[in-house]
């Protein structure tokens, strides 16, 4: 190989370019990150994932996450499952720990999907619910935050390693997410911006969800957004603490445990391997 090797993966359509920098650091400027993530001029992805050596003894790998705009993200549940599957194969193990800037995520293989690849359960850590932890600009009850736009009002705030505002609606298809999402993402109420989830209860303990992700836009799936939606639905009394979150290309099983942590279960897919031309890294 003459270029930099990468692996293209996705979790329910939430797609990633995975680079391995465990044996040697990669120099990735903000411009390079944007170029790789560009769907016309680069490879294209919802997030760029870089594997690095762990800095904590209990971790098996450090996963660094970059949004398409080049900014760094704290959490990505779908990427965690993808990375966990790779390291499990390497270690010939059914359980590993992924380190992120948001903390340690314990991951285990819990089944096999219809594509023959593993189903992975990840402990995404605690759902943080205090207004200072989301964070938002003013003190409030995060189960009913005083912010909204048009038909999206009265969201639930949750931090799952990154900030989420989940809006519940009667008809998800009637919501212009691509119009409202970027405005709410940048609302002054959210000093670190926010992921905007729009959710509809469609059956007992089953919620349909779409997410406008900060720095990435509308994605086909969002793991941390699914966790936030599951917690939000339980807080509102719409569901129990174990719920199926239905997205465009599949379903994630979410459980808000009694200790406050949230687990996420779902499959992964591997699309292809390739090489990045050196010009994308300059």
Beta strands, then each sheet from edge to edge (+ up, - down):
strand 1: 4-11
strand 2: 14-20
strand 3: 47-52
strand 4: 61-67
strand 5: 72-73
strand 6: 95-100
strand 7: 103-112
strand 8: 118-126
strand 9: 148-149
strand 10: 152-153
strand 11: 156-159
strand 12: 163-168
strand 13: 195-203
strand 14: 206-213
strand 15: 217-219
strand 16: 242-247
strand 17: 250-256
strand 18: 261-267
strand 19: 269-276
sheet 1: 5+ 4- 3+ 2+ 1- 19+
sheet 2: 5+ 4- 6- 7+ 8- 18+ 17- 16+ 14+ 13- 12- 11+
sheet 3: 5+ 4- 6- 7+ 8- 18+ 17- 16+ 14+ 15-
sheet 4: 9+ 10-
end
